[in-house]
Amino acid sequence: MNAIISATELASDLAGENPPVVLDVRWRHQGSMRSAYEEGHIPSAVFVDLDADLAGPAGARGRHPLPDLDRFGAVMRAAGVSADRDVVVYDGGQNWAAARLWWMLRWTGHASVRVLDGGIALWAGPLERGPVQAPAEGSFEPAPNGTDLLDADSAAALARSGLLLDARAAERYRGEVEPIDKVAGHIPGAVSAPTTENVEEDGRFKPAAELADRFTSLGADGGTAVGVYCGSGVSGAHEVLALAVAGIPAALYVGSWSEWSADAARPVATGADPQ
């Protein structure tokens, strides 16, 4: 199944006999965007808060570690999610937060999840205001797989045995700046691949063939295992989504640089070379 859906396709699906569950996961570093959701959202969409619902408390495991999966399952069921019903997720247009929810649902066993390409910024249909009426309870039960998630040790190993992509800005990878975490640089062996280069100016993903060419040039040759990390497991999920659009499976190191750099025993590389 495609990993993304256009605004036109979503409008058609919502008018059909079996409309998808739609989840609004607009997010910003400064706090919840529930107020923006209530000012206008795609009809029937249920708001999901990234910090409260898709991440646990910040700490040694990073700034956005995985949440308690029982809580995640309860949030998804309350939003109407069931394993046998399509889900579409969106955010304000950057689609980093939407990709985090897409990845979490895929990792925990939902087979039919798509991200609205370009987010709500490209939605031309009507908007609803205020909170939506609570949907019928879903039946989704998270069942994580063992292939889509990396920890620090497996990410370090993959950087040597396969391909570990760093989705952050290139200057953060090189260690020239670090606006958030205490240590600048990258995981030794990782390859710089800013996820901002995967999209067009309007936020939509570049064509699948173009993305495939990009990732092939970075070392994703079809026989190499691929993983991704970023600052805290949000923009990295966006790169995993871009890889999926290109037809390349990849795992996500959720703890990412915020976990790695918090451990003084972990090595740090700087400069443009993976090392």
C-alpha positions, 0 to 999 in steps of 0.5 A, spaced: 500 500 500 502 507 498 505 510 504 502 517 502 495 520 499 494 526 496 488 531 498 484 529 492 484 522 494 483 523 501 477 527 499 474 522 495 475 516 500 472 521 505 466 521 501 466 513 500 462 508 503 468 506 508 471 512 509 478 512 513 480 514 520 483 521 520 488 523 525 490 530 526 497 530 529 499 538 528 505 539 532 510 544 534 516 545 539 513 550 543 507 546 546 500 543 543 496 545 537 490 543 539 487 550 539 489 550 531 485 544 530 479 546 534 480 552 529 479 548 523 481 541 521 479 536 516 472 533 517 472 527 522 479 528 524 481 526 531 487 530 534 493 526 537 498 530 541 505 528 539 508 530 546 503 527 550 500 521 546 506 519 541 512 520 546 514 518 553 517 523 558 524 526 556 530 523 559 536 518 558 532 515 552 532 522 548 527 527 548 521 523 544 522 516 547 517 511 545 511 512 549 507 506 554 504 502 548 498 500 553 497 508 553 498 509 545 493 503 544 488 506 548 489 513 545 488 510 538 482 506 540 479 512 542 480 515 536 477 510 532 483 506 530 482 498 528 486 494 524 481 493 519 480 500 517 484 505 513 488 510 517 490 517 514 494 522 518 496 529 517 500 535 520 501 542 518 505 541 512 512 539 514 509 532 515 514 530 521 509 529 526 505 525 521 510 521 519 512 519 527 505 517 528 505 513 521 511 509 523 508 508 530 502 505 527 506 501 522 511 498 527 505 496 532 502 492 526 497 497 522 498 495 515 494 500 512 496 507 514 498 513 509 500 520 510 497 526 507 502 529 502 503 536 503 499 536 510 493 540 511 496 546 507 494 543 501 487 541 503 482 544 499 476 542 502 471 544 507 474 544 514 470 543 521 471 547 527 471 545 534 472 538 537 469 532 533 464 528 536 467 522 539 468 516 534 466 509 535 471 505 539 476 502 535 479 495 536 487 496 535 492 492 539 499 494 538 503 488 536 510 491 535 515 488 530 522 486 531 525 489 525 523 497 524 526 499 531 533 500 532 536 502 539 543 505 540 547 499 540 544 496 533 544 503 530 552 503 531 552 496 528 548 498 522 553 504 521 558 499 520 555 493 517 549 497 513 547 504 512 545 509 517 542 515 515 542 522 519 536 526 517 538 532 521 541 538 517 548 537 514 551 543 519 548 539 525 551 532 522 558 536 521 558 538 528 558 546 526 552 547 530 547 544 535 541 548 537 538 543 542 543 537 544 549 538 549 554 535 544 555 536 536 556 531 531 554 525 528 554 517 530 561 514 527 559 511 520 553 515 519 551 518 512 548 525 512 542 525 508 537 531 511 530 529 510 528 536 508 531 534 501 526 529 500 520 534 499 518 539 494 517 547 496 510 545 498 512 540 502 510 534 498 514 528 497 519 528 491 517 523 485 518 516 488 524 515 482 527 521 484 527 519 491 530 512 489 536 515 486 537 519 491 538 514 496 541 509 492 547 514 491 547 514 498 548 507 499 541 504 499 543 499 493 537 494 495 541 489 498 544 493 504 540 494 511 538 501 512 536 505 518 535 512 520 536 517 526 535 524 527 535 529 533 529 525 537 526 520 532 521 525 529 524 528 523 527 521 522 521 518 521 519 523 516 526 520 512 523 513 513 517 515 510 521 518 504 524 511 503 518 507 503 515 512 498 522 510 494 520 502 496 526 502 500 524 499 507 528 502 513 528 502 521 528 508 525 533 509 531 527 513 536 532 515 541 536 518 536 542 524 537 538 526 543 539 519 547 546 518 543 549 524 545 547 524 552 551 518 554 558 520 555 561 513 553 558 513 546 563 516 540 562 522 536 564 524 529 565 531 526 566 533 519 563 531 513 565 524 512 562 518 516 568 516 519 
